[in-house]
Amino acid sequence: MPIFKKTLIVLSFIFLISILIYLNMYLFGTSTVGIYGVILITYLVIKLGLSFLYEPFKGKPHDYKVAAVIPSYNEDAESLLETLKSVLAQTYPLSEIYIVDDGSSNTDAIQLIEEYVNREVDICRNVIVHRSLVNKGKRHAQAWAFERSDADVFLTVDSDTYIYPNALEELLKSFNDETVYAATGHLNARNRQTNLLTRLTDIRYDNAFGVERAAQSLTGNILVCSGPLSIYRREVIIPNLERYKNQTFLGLPVSIGDDRCLTNYAIDLGRTVYQSTARCDTDVPFQLKSYLKQQNRWNKSFFRESIISVKKILSNPIVALWTIFEVVMFMMLIVAIGNLLFNQAIQLDLIKLFAFLSIIFIVALCRNVHYMVKHPASFLLSPLYGILHLFVLQPLKLYSLCTIKNTEWGTRKKVTIFK
């Protein structure tokens, strides 16, 4: 990132933090920021600061035998075809491309793929298409391909994702470092322009990768190699294949959270990193109902795998600290909201209510301040995501935690398959 853009982001961040501190003191009538405020500001500063120090891996990637694995279930036919075409267009050669249909009730997509592969024989010689008779879940669909490949590296791609032509080549640059066992790219919403929800989701994605994963990558421990675009060394996948397929939690089988699970396997062996120059676009939910189902699944996966990550506090304290930070921030926010509702609400007047809402808006702007140099107009929508985050997503996260044993996590349709 050019220095003038970094300077603009830093100055804007400092300005917003100053307003945040002033509003907090006005709202609560104290000259101190409070424990939650101190931790929040510290966490934001750490993440933003580390993300500024981040640099993508460079150099020419080594020679690897790479297999791409694309599981699909009731996917939109054109979307799946575009995914396949984007994988075929990679600048780094792939030895195999597996498309595994996981027992879809709607077979339009897999039929279209079969027709395309049979028609375009010259460019699809390494494409292997498989239909499962029974829907067993994404992990089993992936495992069908993993078990049949002798590849050195596995590229995982979601069925609704377009990966840029140099995505694989850029990802593999990270494997020049032999201590790196998994890497993920940068994800944006392909349907960002559809409506307000997709725009807000794109803002969230850009922060999740450009700031959070960039910061975590600097420590060599990103917590999630995202499903739409990630690579894993063979040593991560094959020795763990049976427990990957048959993972249980609280005595119940686990089918969702595949990307975080694989990332944890990679963390056991070495470093997990983010490569900003490897890019992809994916379809995101454009209806609130589908979006909330997706978030519910992700939340349950987050809590389940966080327990596993915290157990690594002796073997890998950095991973544990990143995880603890995320969990503590969630818990402290719930406490802060409870305090406001039950202890401060009676003292609220319209001016203080406005100050409270302003704090929400400014925190959202602080979290996404880097987005201002990419999409300035959309950056101004960040406060709306702050409202969504506080009043919808946080209560949903609490609900997910309370119902974590419920395995009925909802089904994907079109843009919500497997996420």
KAJODA-V122249 format. One record per residue. N is the residue number from 0. RES is the residue in one small letter. PSI is psi in degrees with one decimal (NA if undefined). D_LAST is the distance of its C-alpha to the last C-alpha in Angstrom with 2 decimals. Layout:
n: (N & N)
res: (RES & RES)
psi: (PSI & PSI)
d_last: (D_LAST & D_LAST)
This chain:
n: (0 & 1 & 2 & 3 & 4 & 5 & 6 & 7 & 8 & 9 & 10 & 11 & 12 & 13 & 14 & 15 & 16 & 17 & 18 & 19 & 20 & 21 & 22 & 23 & 24 & 25 & 26 & 27 & 28 & 29 & 30 & 31 & 32 & 33 & 34 & 35 & 36 & 37 & 38 & 39 & 40 & 41 & 42 & 43 & 44 & 45 & 46 & 47 & 48 & 49 & 50 & 51 & 52 & 53 & 54 & 55 & 56 & 57 & 58 & 59 & 60 & 61 & 62 & 63 & 64 & 65 & 66 & 67 & 68 & 69 & 70 & 71 & 72 & 73 & 74 & 75 & 76 & 77 & 78 & 79 & 80 & 81 & 82 & 83 & 84 & 85 & 86 & 87 & 88 & 89 & 90 & 91 & 92 & 93 & 94 & 95 & 96 & 97 & 98 & 99 & 100 & 101 & 102 & 103 & 104 & 105 & 106 & 107 & 108 & 109 & 110 & 111 & 112 & 113 & 114 & 115 & 116 & 117 & 118 & 119 & 120 & 121 & 122 & 123 & 124 & 125 & 126 & 127 & 128 & 129 & 130 & 131 & 132 & 133 & 134 & 135 & 136 & 137 & 138 & 139 & 140 & 141 & 142 & 143 & 144 & 145 & 146 & 147 & 148 & 149 & 150 & 151 & 152 & 153 & 154 & 155 & 156 & 157 & 158 & 159 & 160 & 161 & 162 & 163 & 164 & 165 & 166 & 167 & 168 & 169 & 170 & 171 & 172 & 173 & 174 & 175 & 176 & 177 & 178 & 179 & 180 & 181 & 182 & 183 & 184 & 185 & 186 & 187 & 188 & 189 & 190 & 191 & 192 & 193 & 194 & 195 & 196 & 197 & 198 & 199 & 200 & 201 & 202 & 203 & 204 & 205 & 206 & 207 & 208 & 209 & 210 & 211 & 212 & 213 & 214 & 215 & 216 & 217 & 218 & 219 & 220 & 221 & 222 & 223 & 224 & 225 & 226 & 227 & 228 & 229 & 230 & 231 & 232 & 233 & 234 & 235 & 236 & 237 & 238 & 239 & 240 & 241 & 242 & 243 & 244 & 245 & 246 & 247 & 248 & 249 & 250 & 251 & 252 & 253 & 254 & 255 & 256 & 257 & 258 & 259 & 260 & 261 & 262 & 263 & 264 & 265 & 266 & 267 & 268 & 269 & 270 & 271 & 272 & 273 & 274 & 275 & 276 & 277 & 278 & 279 & 280 & 281 & 282 & 283 & 284 & 285 & 286 & 287 & 288 & 289 & 290 & 291 & 292 & 293 & 294 & 295 & 296 & 297 & 298 & 299 & 300 & 301 & 302 & 303 & 304 & 305 & 306 & 307 & 308 & 309 & 310 & 311 & 312 & 313 & 314 & 315 & 316 & 317 & 318 & 319 & 320 & 321 & 322 & 323 & 324 & 325 & 326 & 327 & 328 & 329 & 330 & 331 & 332 & 333 & 334 & 335 & 336 & 337 & 338 & 339 & 340 & 341 & 342 & 343 & 344 & 345 & 346 & 347 & 348 & 349 & 350 & 351 & 352 & 353 & 354 & 355 & 356 & 357 & 358 & 359 & 360 & 361 & 362 & 363 & 364 & 365 & 366 & 367 & 368 & 369 & 370 & 371 & 372 & 373 & 374 & 375 & 376 & 377 & 378 & 379 & 380 & 381 & 382 & 383 & 384 & 385 & 386 & 387 & 388 & 389 & 390 & 391 & 392 & 393 & 394 & 395 & 396 & 397 & 398 & 399 & 400 & 401 & 402 & 403 & 404 & 405 & 406 & 407 & 408 & 409 & 410 & 411 & 412 & 413 & 414 & 415 & 416 & 417 & 418)
res: (m & p & i & f & k & k & t & l & i & v & l & s & f & i & f & l & i & s & i & l & i & y & l & n & m & y & l & f & g & t & s & t & v & g & i & y & g & v & i & l & i & t & y & l & v & i & k & l & g & l & s & f & l & y & e & p & f & k & g & k & p & h & d & y & k & v & a & a & v & i & p & s & y & n & e & d & a & e & s & l & l & e & t & l & k & s & v & l & a & q & t & y & p & l & s & e & i & y & i & v & d & d & g & s & s & n & t & d & a & i & q & l & i & e & e & y & v & n & r & e & v & d & i & c & r & n & v & i & v & h & r & s & l & v & n & k & g & k & r & h & a & q & a & w & a & f & e & r & s & d & a & d & v & f & l & t & v & d & s & d & t & y & i & y & p & n & a & l & e & e & l & l & k & s & f & n & d & e & t & v & y & a & a & t & g & h & l & n & a & r & n & r & q & t & n & l & l & t & r & l & t & d & i & r & y & d & n & a & f & g & v & e & r & a & a & q & s & l & t & g & n & i & l & v & c & s & g & p & l & s & i & y & r & r & e & v & i & i & p & n & l & e & r & y & k & n & q & t & f & l & g & l & p & v & s & i & g & d & d & r & c & l & t & n & y & a & i & d & l & g & r & t & v & y & q & s & t & a & r & c & d & t & d & v & p & f & q & l & k & s & y & l & k & q & q & n & r & w & n & k & s & f & f & r & e & s & i & i & s & v & k & k & i & l & s & n & p & i & v & a & l & w & t & i & f & e & v & v & m & f & m & m & l & i & v & a & i & g & n & l & l & f & n & q & a & i & q & l & d & l & i & k & l & f & a & f & l & s & i & i & f & i & v & a & l & c & r & n & v & h & y & m & v & k & h & p & a & s & f & l & l & s & p & l & y & g & i & l & h & l & f & v & l & q & p & l & k & l & y & s & l & c & t & i & k & n & t & e & w & g & t & r & k & k & v & t & i & f & k)
psi: (131.9 & 149.5 & -34.4 & -31.6 & -41.5 & -40.6 & -43.2 & -43.3 & -45.3 & -46.8 & -40.9 & -40.7 & -46.1 & -42.0 & -45.8 & -40.4 & -38.7 & -44.1 & -40.0 & -45.1 & -42.8 & -45.6 & -38.7 & -43.1 & -36.7 & -43.9 & -40.9 & 0.8 & 37.9 & 155.0 & -0.3 & 158.6 & -31.2 & 158.7 & -47.6 & -42.2 & -43.3 & -46.4 & -42.5 & -50.4 & -42.6 & -44.5 & -43.3 & -42.2 & -43.4 & -48.6 & -46.2 & -42.3 & -46.2 & -37.8 & -30.7 & -28.6 & -13.2 & 139.7 & 135.5 & 157.4 & 145.4 & 176.5 & 171.0 & 129.4 & 150.9 & 171.9 & 120.9 & 151.9 & 113.7 & 133.3 & 130.3 & 138.4 & 118.6 & 97.5 & 150.9 & 143.9 & 114.4 & 38.2 & 153.7 & 133.1 & -48.6 & -35.9 & -44.6 & -39.5 & -41.6 & -36.0 & -48.0 & -45.3 & -38.7 & -33.7 & -39.4 & -25.5 & 8.1 & 141.7 & -20.6 & 127.4 & 139.8 & 137.2 & -34.9 & 146.1 & 112.4 & 127.4 & 114.7 & 113.8 & 123.8 & 60.3 & 42.9 & 140.7 & -27.9 & 110.9 & 11.2 & -42.7 & -49.3 & -31.2 & -42.6 & -40.4 & -45.4 & -42.1 & -42.5 & -44.6 & -40.5 & -29.9 & -42.0 & 62.4 & -39.7 & -39.9 & -6.9 & 22.9 & -27.8 & 12.3 & 126.7 & 118.7 & 131.2 & 135.9 & 122.1 & 140.9 & -26.6 & 140.7 & 111.3 & -9.6 & 161.7 & -40.5 & -43.2 & -34.5 & -44.7 & -42.7 & -33.5 & -41.7 & -44.7 & -42.5 & -23.9 & -1.3 & 144.7 & 25.4 & 152.7 & -30.8 & 139.2 & 129.6 & 119.0 & 132.0 & 134.6 & 156.4 & -7.3 & 32.4 & 136.2 & 119.1 & 137.6 & 152.1 & -32.5 & 12.7 & -49.7 & -43.8 & -42.1 & -41.8 & -42.7 & -18.6 & -31.3 & -25.9 & -2.6 & -24.6 & 112.2 & -11.8 & -7.9 & 126.3 & -11.9 & 149.3 & 149.4 & 158.4 & -166.5 & 131.9 & 133.3 & 164.2 & 121.1 & -35.9 & 38.6 & -33.7 & -2.4 & -53.4 & -173.4 & -40.9 & -42.9 & -32.3 & -44.2 & -37.4 & -40.2 & -38.5 & -45.5 & -44.1 & -43.9 & -37.4 & -40.8 & -33.3 & -53.1 & -23.9 & -59.7 & -53.2 & -31.3 & -42.9 & -46.1 & -35.1 & -32.5 & -28.7 & -4.2 & 21.4 & 68.7 & 144.6 & -25.3 & 118.5 & 109.9 & 140.7 & -38.4 & -30.2 & 98.4 & 157.9 & 148.3 & 140.5 & 154.0 & -35.4 & -21.0 & -40.8 & -58.6 & -47.3 & -19.6 & 9.4 & -43.3 & -44.1 & -23.9 & -44.7 & -32.2 & 26.1 & 140.6 & 157.7 & 124.4 & 35.9 & 2.0 & 145.8 & 145.0 & 131.4 & -20.1 & 165.4 & 29.6 & -40.7 & -41.6 & -35.8 & -47.4 & -36.9 & -40.7 & -37.3 & -40.9 & -38.9 & -33.0 & -24.5 & -30.3 & -140.9 & 149.5 & 132.8 & 168.6 & 133.7 & 102.0 & -23.3 & -7.9 & 113.6 & 152.3 & 158.8 & 137.3 & 151.8 & 136.1 & 156.4 & 135.2 & -1.0 & 139.5 & -39.8 & -47.3 & -37.9 & -43.9 & -36.5 & -42.8 & -47.0 & -36.0 & -44.2 & -45.2 & -39.4 & -45.8 & -39.3 & -41.0 & -49.0 & -41.7 & -50.6 & -22.8 & -37.9 & -41.1 & -40.9 & -41.4 & -30.3 & -15.5 & 12.3 & -28.7 & -43.0 & -31.2 & 80.0 & -29.0 & -44.7 & -44.9 & -40.9 & -43.6 & -43.5 & -45.8 & -41.0 & -47.6 & -44.5 & -43.9 & -40.6 & -40.6 & -47.3 & -40.6 & -32.8 & -41.6 & -43.1 & -42.4 & -41.5 & -43.5 & -41.8 & -41.8 & -43.2 & -40.4 & -24.6 & -29.0 & -19.7 & -36.4 & -22.6 & -3.7 & 131.5 & -178.1 & -37.3 & -43.5 & -33.9 & -41.7 & -40.4 & -40.7 & -46.3 & -35.6 & -37.3 & -43.7 & -45.8 & -44.8 & -37.9 & -42.2 & -41.3 & -39.9 & -43.9 & -31.8 & 23.9 & -29.4 & -23.0 & -17.8 & -25.7 & -7.8 & -53.7 & 82.3 & -42.0 & -44.5 & -30.4 & -34.7 & -12.0 & -8.0 & -40.8 & -31.2 & -36.5 & -33.6 & -41.8 & -46.2 & -43.1 & -44.6 & -44.6 & -12.8 & -54.9 & -35.9 & -46.2 & -36.5 & -38.6 & -39.4 & -41.1 & -42.8 & -41.0 & -41.3 & -24.1 & 27.8 & -24.2 & -12.4 & 113.5 & -4.1 & 84.1 & 7.6 & 157.1 & 148.9 & 143.6 & 125.5 & -108.6 & -2.3 & 13.8 & 129.2 & -12.2 & NA)
d_last: (29.94 & 33.53 & 35.63 & 36.41 & 32.75 & 32.33 & 35.56 & 34.43 & 31.21 & 33.25 & 35.96 & 33.58 & 31.79 & 35.21 & 36.35 & 33.36 & 33.72 & 37.42 & 36.84 & 34.30 & 36.92 & 39.62 & 37.70 & 36.78 & 40.48 & 41.57 & 39.24 & 40.17 & 43.71 & 43.56 & 44.05 & 41.25 & 37.53 & 36.53 & 34.51 & 31.09 & 32.18 & 33.44 & 30.31 & 28.06 & 30.30 & 30.68 & 26.95 & 26.48 & 29.51 & 28.38 & 24.96 & 26.55 & 29.51 & 27.65 & 25.45 & 28.79 & 29.99 & 27.00 & 27.89 & 25.82 & 27.11 & 29.83 & 31.92 & 31.66 & 29.13 & 30.72 & 30.76 & 27.91 & 26.93 & 23.26 & 21.00 & 17.78 & 15.24 & 13.00 & 11.52 & 11.26 & 11.38 & 13.14 & 12.19 & 14.66 & 17.53 & 18.45 & 15.02 & 14.81 & 18.44 & 18.00 & 15.43 & 18.09 & 20.85 & 19.38 & 19.14 & 22.66 & 23.93 & 23.36 & 26.56 & 26.17 & 26.85 & 24.42 & 26.11 & 23.52 & 20.50 & 18.79 & 16.91 & 16.11 & 15.63 & 14.57 & 17.21 & 16.12 & 18.47 & 18.52 & 19.83 & 20.54 & 17.99 & 19.13 & 22.70 & 22.49 & 21.28 & 24.14 & 26.60 & 25.66 & 25.93 & 29.25 & 30.54 & 29.65 & 30.99 & 32.20 & 28.91 & 26.81 & 29.00 & 26.39 & 23.58 & 22.98 & 21.40 & 20.85 & 20.27 & 19.61 & 21.72 & 19.65 & 15.98 & 15.40 & 11.67 & 9.69 & 12.02 & 15.04 & 14.19 & 13.97 & 17.02 & 19.01 & 19.03 & 19.55 & 22.50 & 24.19 & 24.08 & 26.62 & 24.87 & 25.50 & 22.11 & 18.68 & 16.50 & 12.80 & 11.31 & 8.32 & 10.09 & 9.94 & 11.24 & 14.92 & 16.29 & 19.76 & 22.69 & 23.52 & 20.07 & 20.71 & 24.30 & 23.47 & 21.02 & 23.72 & 26.25 & 24.80 & 25.72 & 29.35 & 29.20 & 29.45 & 28.12 & 24.63 & 22.36 & 18.95 & 18.08 & 15.34 & 15.99 & 15.82 & 13.02 & 14.02 & 13.10 & 14.74 & 15.54 & 16.88 & 20.10 & 18.93 & 19.68 & 20.00 & 16.50 & 15.03 & 17.87 & 17.20 & 13.55 & 15.03 & 17.61 & 15.24 & 13.39 & 16.90 & 18.10 & 15.30 & 16.17 & 19.74 & 21.04 & 19.07 & 18.04 & 21.37 & 23.22 & 21.57 & 22.17 & 25.81 & 26.05 & 24.30 & 21.58 & 18.22 & 16.08 & 12.69 & 12.64 & 9.44 & 7.56 & 8.69 & 12.22 & 13.88 & 16.99 & 18.45 & 22.03 & 22.95 & 24.38 & 21.01 & 19.55 & 22.53 & 24.36 & 21.32 & 20.05 & 21.50 & 20.32 & 16.78 & 16.86 & 18.82 & 17.67 & 18.87 & 18.95 & 21.93 & 22.92 & 19.84 & 17.55 & 14.09 & 11.27 & 8.08 & 8.12 & 9.19 & 9.32 & 11.37 & 13.38 & 14.37 & 15.25 & 17.49 & 19.17 & 19.91 & 21.28 & 23.64 & 25.18 & 25.34 & 23.76 & 20.22 & 20.38 & 19.07 & 20.61 & 20.79 & 22.45 & 19.57 & 17.63 & 14.91 & 13.76 & 10.50 & 10.30 & 9.20 & 10.02 & 13.81 & 14.71 & 14.95 & 14.21 & 10.75 & 10.18 & 11.68 & 9.75 & 6.45 & 8.91 & 10.52 & 7.93 & 7.64 & 11.40 & 12.23 & 10.72 & 12.69 & 15.80 & 15.79 & 15.51 & 17.80 & 20.44 & 20.30 & 20.57 & 23.50 & 25.29 & 25.57 & 27.88 & 30.85 & 29.41 & 27.15 & 28.11 & 26.23 & 22.81 & 24.09 & 25.42 & 22.27 & 20.47 & 23.52 & 23.67 & 20.20 & 21.07 & 24.60 & 23.67 & 21.60 & 24.50 & 27.17 & 25.64 & 25.70 & 29.31 & 30.26 & 29.06 & 30.91 & 33.99 & 33.96 & 33.62 & 36.21 & 38.62 & 38.52 & 37.78 & 41.42 & 42.56 & 40.24 & 42.03 & 40.70 & 41.21 & 39.35 & 36.52 & 36.34 & 36.39 & 33.54 & 31.36 & 32.50 & 31.29 & 27.76 & 27.99 & 29.43 & 26.96 & 24.16 & 26.34 & 26.96 & 23.33 & 22.74 & 26.28 & 25.41 & 23.73 & 27.25 & 28.37 & 25.49 & 25.26 & 28.13 & 27.86 & 24.16 & 24.93 & 27.19 & 24.30 & 23.06 & 25.13 & 23.21 & 20.00 & 22.29 & 23.18 & 19.63 & 18.82 & 22.03 & 22.51 & 19.08 & 16.43 & 18.96 & 20.19 & 16.70 & 16.20 & 19.58 & 18.70 & 15.65 & 18.16 & 20.76 & 18.71 & 16.93 & 18.73 & 17.40 & 15.04 & 14.49 & 11.15 & 10.85 & 9.80 & 7.74 & 10.42 & 10.66 & 8.53 & 5.96 & 5.72 & 3.84 & 0.00)
